[in-house]
Amino acid sequence: MTKLPEPDLSKAKEISRHYDFVRKQTITLCEPLQPEDYVVQPTGDVSPPKWHLGHTTWFFENFVLAKELPDYELFDERLNWFFNSYYESQGPRILRTSRGNMTRPSLDIVLAYRKHVDTEMKRLFAHHDGLLPRALGDLITLGLHHEQQHQELLLTDIKYILGTNPLHPALVESADILADKVAMPVVKQGWLAIPEGLYEIGYQGNDFCWDNELSVHKHYLEAFEIGDRLVTNGEYLRFMEDDGYARFELWQMEGIEWARGLDVKAPLYWYENDGQWQYYTLNGMRPIDLDVPVTHISWYEADAYARWADARLPTEQEWEIACRQNAREISKSKGWVENTRYHPQVKDVDQDHQFLGHAWEWTNSAYLPYPRYPRPEGALGEYNGKFMINQMVLRGGSCATPESHIRLTYRNFFQTDKRWQFTGIRLAR
């Protein structure tokens, strides 16, 4: 008798536990907020916290429940207009810069929407009696990683909302962001030597990854050196004191024009008061810690700093190979969002050169598809592929990134002027 193939199934209980964990984490990040904080949109890059709560819920309702659960009824079909982000295939949506005008639906309604979808997702898991079709399990897992991306965006958006408020209110006041500061100051930056060779780039495992991490391909690298840690606030301050923002020879043409328009010639959230620099953290205003990695830097600033330091930014391929050779485990980093300090930490002996966590590292690579890039069909093909133009790649994750969400092959991407994320600098030469 011919043996039938095993059904292509995934474990519903494991995915259900992951679902509960991720959904609760989003709410936990919002717990310190005041009701007024949920609606504010001080700039077009920032979305109100209430919108993040609704959009991540809409994702599961729109792409999972409405298609996979028999007799599912939409919570309110009008919410598609509010919470569709950029999916052209999913119909019209509110203008991104108008999300802050969304005083209704109220926060109570949005939270009820989340509860409704969470309840129905439990019914979906029960409907499949412990085993999900592989494609459905993969879709739910993608949705959870999508929500983890929004957890990072949520935290950085909250920082912009509070950090541009003249009162500079703290999100959390009990966390000690300097808890891991070592007694000795950061040593002079060293260099990690990487030999020339033909290397494999891209995700090679069997777990979840984004489509933009595929496909694995070979890339030749000449010998190079890469910094053994991130650039610190103190080092960046010396660049500022050397008139770095005004020296046109350090900047790309677009960058120097951008720098001339800054109100404060410094990283985002830096403020000078009576000759002393302070910065806003989610623990409130604090004196600049010179030994902590500099963050909230645009690609323009990172590129100009590297030139000032007689170095350059690494390519994303150089970064990936250097990380693969010099970082042991993601869990060794103390710089993830789960540590609830929401601030990068000083390098210590256990952090493996700060490749993972603390700050997203700008690279000198344009965000483009890999060879044989498998762009998905349908709506999910809009997720990464259509943004592969006019953006630069960042690597490594930050202090706002969930630990279970990151990989060394993870490709983040932003336009060259963006700096409200925890973006930092690593040098190469």
N, C-alpha and C positions, 0 to 999 in steps of 0.2 A: 504494500500500500504506500502511495506517495504521501510523505509527511507534509502537512500544510505549514506554511510559514507562520512564525509567531506574529501575533498582532502588534502593530507599531503603536505602543502605548507609553504614557508617562504616568508617574505616581501622583495622583490627585492630592493625597494627604500632605506630601512634602511641599507641593506647590501651594496648597491651601495655607500651611503654616507660614510659608514665606510671604504670602499675600497678607495675612494678618499682621506680621511683623512690619512690613513696609508701610502699610496703611496707617498703623498706629504711630510709627515714627514721624510721619508727616504732621499729624496732629500734635505730637509732643513738641516739635519745633515751634509750633504756633502758640503754645500755651502761655508764654510770657506776654503776648501782645495785648494791647488795649483794643477795644472795638474800633476806634478810629483808625488804627494802624492797618486794618485789613483792606481799606479802600484806596489808600493813597497811591498815586503814580507820578512821582516827581520828574521822571524823564521817560522817553520812549523805550529805552532798553529795559526798564523795570516794569514788572507786572505786579498789581496789587496781590497781597497774600490770598485774598478771597478768590481771585481768579485762578491761582495755582490749585487751590483746594477743589474748585469746580472742574478745571480742565483735566486733571489727572483722574477724576471720577468719570467725566464724559468719555475718556478714552476707553474705559472698561465697559461702559454702557453701550457706546457706539460700535466698537469693534468686536466686542465679545458677547455681551448679553443679548443685544438686539438680533444677533445673527445665530447664536448657538443655543439659547435657552427657549424651548417651546413656550408659547403663551406669555412671554415677557412683555410687560407694558412699560413704556417710557415714563420716567418720573414727570417730566414736563418737556414736550418736544421743542418748546421755545428756547430751552437752554442751549440747544445746538448753536444758535446764533452767538451766544456769549462765549461759549467754551471751546469751540473749534479754534485752533490756533492758526494754522497755515495750510490745512489740507484742502486744496482746491477741489479734490474729488468728493469732498463731504459737504459741499454746499456753501452758501454765503456765510459771512462771519463779521463780527464787530471789528472795526479798524483797531490795529494793535495799540496805537497811541491813545485810543479812546477807552481802554479798559478801566481807567480810573474814574470814568463818568458813571460806572456801573454801581450806583447806590442800591439798586434793586436788581436781582433778587437779594434779599437780606442775608446776612451771615447765617441766621437760623435756618433759612431755606437751603442754603448751600450745605450746611452740616447735615440737614435732613436728607438731602440728595446723596451725600456720601453714605449715610446710614442705610438708605434704601438700596443703593447699588451693592454695598457690602453684604447685606442680607440676601440679595438675589444671587450674588456670587457664591455664597454658601449653598444656596439651592442648586446652583449649577454643578458644584463639586459633588453634592449628594446625588444629583441626577445621573452622574456618570459612575456612581457606585465605586469610588476609589481609584478608578483608572480613566485617564483622559486620552483621547486620540492625540498622537504625538504633535500634530500641527496645532491643535488647540492648546496643549500644554506649552508649546513654544511661544504661541501668541500671548498667553497670560504672562509668561516669564518676561517677554519683551516689554509688556505693559508695566511690569514691576520695575524693571530697569529704567524705563521711561519716567516712572514716578520718582525714582532715586535721583535721576538727573534734575527733576523739578525740586527735589529737596535741597539740592545745592543752589539752584537758582532762587528758591524761596529764601534761603538764608542770606544770600548775597543781595537779594532785593530788599530784604528787611534791613540789612546793614546800610544800604543806600538811603532808604526811607528815614531811618533814625539818624544816620550820620550826616545827612544834609539838613536835619532839623536844627535850628540855632540852639536849642537846649541840649543837644547831643545826649539824649537819654540812652541808658544802657539797656540792652535786651536781657542780660543776665549779670547780676552783680556779685553773686557768691563764688563764681568760678575764678580760680587763680590762674591767669594765663601765663604766669611765670613759674608755675609749679615745677617744671623740669629744667629750669635754668641751672646750668652747671656753675661751679664756683670759679673755674678758670675761664677767661674770655676766649672767644673763638680764635683759633690759630690762623695764621696766614694761609690763604687758599693754596692748596696743592693741585697737582694735575694727575689724572689717570691716563696712562698711555694705552691706546688701542691700536693693535697692529693692522696693517693693510690686509685686505682679504675679500673674498666673495662670501657674503653673509645672507642668511634667509631672514626676510622681513615679513611680519604679519602674524596673525593668530594661528596657532597650530594645535590647540586643544580640542576637547569635545564638549565643553560647557558653553554657556551663552557668550556670544560676542556680537558687536554691531557689524552690519554688513560692510562698513567702511574699513574694517580691519582685515578684510579678505581681498584677494586671495594671497596665499603665501607665495613669495617670489624672491628671486636672488637679486642682490644689489652689491655692487663693488664699492668698497670704501678704501681710500688711501689712508695711510697711517695718520692719526690725529691724537690730540690730547683734549681732555674735557675736564672742567673744574670738578674737584672732589666734594664740593658743597655748593649751596646756593649763595648768591651775592647777598650781603647783609645790608641793613639800614645804614650802618656806619660807613660802609664802602660807597653806597649810593650818595650819602650826604657829602662825601668828599668830591664826587662828581658835580654835585650842585654848587659847592663852594668854589669849584674851579670854573665857574661860569658855564657849566655844561649845557644849560638850556639856551644859551645865546650864541654858542659857537657853531656857526652854520656848517663848518667843515665836518662835523660829527654826524650830521643828520641827513636823511633822505629829504628831497625837496618837499614832498608832502608833509614829512614830519616836522620840519622847521616851521612851516606855515601853521601847522597844528599847534606846536609849542608856543608860538608867539601869541596865540589866542587864549592861553591858559591864564586864569586869574591868579593862581598860585603855581609858581614854577617848582613843582614838587609832586610826588606821588599823590594819588587821590587820598583824601582824608587827612593829609598833613596840614598843620596850621602852625604858623610862627607867632609867638606871643612874647614880647619883650626880649627878642633875640633867642628864645628857646623854642625848639620844635617839639610839638606834641602831635599825636595822631588819634583819630577816633577808632576804637575797637568796639566790639559788641559787649565789652565790659565797661564801656564809657571812655572818656578822654584820659590818655595816659602819656607820660613822657616817652619820647622815642627810645626804644630799646635798640642800641646800636648793634647788638649781636644777633638779632632775630632776622630771618630772611626778609628782604624788602618785598612788598606785595602791592597790588593795585597799580601795576605798571602797564602802560600800553606797549605794543610792539615797537612803535617809534622810539619810545624811551629806552626799551631794552636794547635795541639796535644801536642807538647813539651811545649808550653806556658802554657796550661791548667795544665799540670803536675807540672810545676814550681810554679804555683799559688795554689797548693794543691786542685785542682779541676779536672774537666774532660770536654769533649765536650758532649753536650746533644745528645741523639738519635733523629732521626727525628720525632718519635712519641711523645717524650717529648716536643720537640719544637712546634709541631702542637697544642697540648693540651694547653701548656702555652700561645701560641699566641691567641688561641681561647678564653681563659679566661681573657686575659689581654690587648688585642688590640681592640679598638672600630671600627675604620673605616680606610680603606686604604687611603682615601683622607686626613686624619689627618696628614699623614707624609709629610714633605717638601723635601723628599729625592729622588724624581723621576726625570726621564730625562726631563720631561716637564718644570722643573724649570730652565733648561739650565745652571746650575752651574757645572754639571758633577763632583760633589765632595760631599762626605758625609758631613752632618752638625752636629754641636754640639747638644746634646740632650737638648730639652727644655720641658716645662710642657705639651705641646700639642702633643708630639710625641709618647705617649703610649709605652715607653720603647724601642723604635727603632726596634720593631719586623719587621716592614714592611718598605722597602726602605733603603737607605744608603749603606748597604753592604750585599752581600750574606753570609749567616752564615754556616760555616762548621758544619756538624753533625758527630757523630760517627757511622753512619749507612751506610752500603754498599748499593749501588743502585741495588735493586732486585725487582722482580714483587710482587705486592700485591696478597693475595689469590684471586682466580678467576679472575686474570688479563685478560681482554678481548683484547688480541692482535689482531689488525685489519688484515684482509686479504689483499693480494695484496701489492702494492708498499708502501702504508702508514703503513703497518706493519713493515717496516724497520725503521720507524722514531724514535721510542724509544726502542722497545723491544730488538733489537739486540745489544744494548749498555749496557745491564744489566749484566755487568761483569767487575771487576777490577776498579770500580769507586765508589766515595763516594757522598752522597747526600748533597746538600746545600739548604737552605730555606730562604725565606723572600724578595728576590728582592734587587735591589741596586739603586744607584743614576743614573745608566745608563738604568734602566728598565722603559718601558712605564707604566704609572699608570693603564691604562685600560687592561693591559696584565697580571697582577699578581693576585693571590689568595693565601689564607693562606695554601691551600693544594698543591700548586705548588711545584713540585720536580725538582730542577736543579741537575746536576751531572757532575763531572769532575774527572780526575785522581788525585792522591794524590800530585803530584808535580806541578800542574798548579796554576798560580797566576796572570796571566795577566788580569783576570776579577777582579771586585771589591769585593774580598772575604775577610771576616773578622771573628771575634771570639766572641762567647758568651759562658760563662762558665756555668757549672752545677755541682751539687754535691748531 
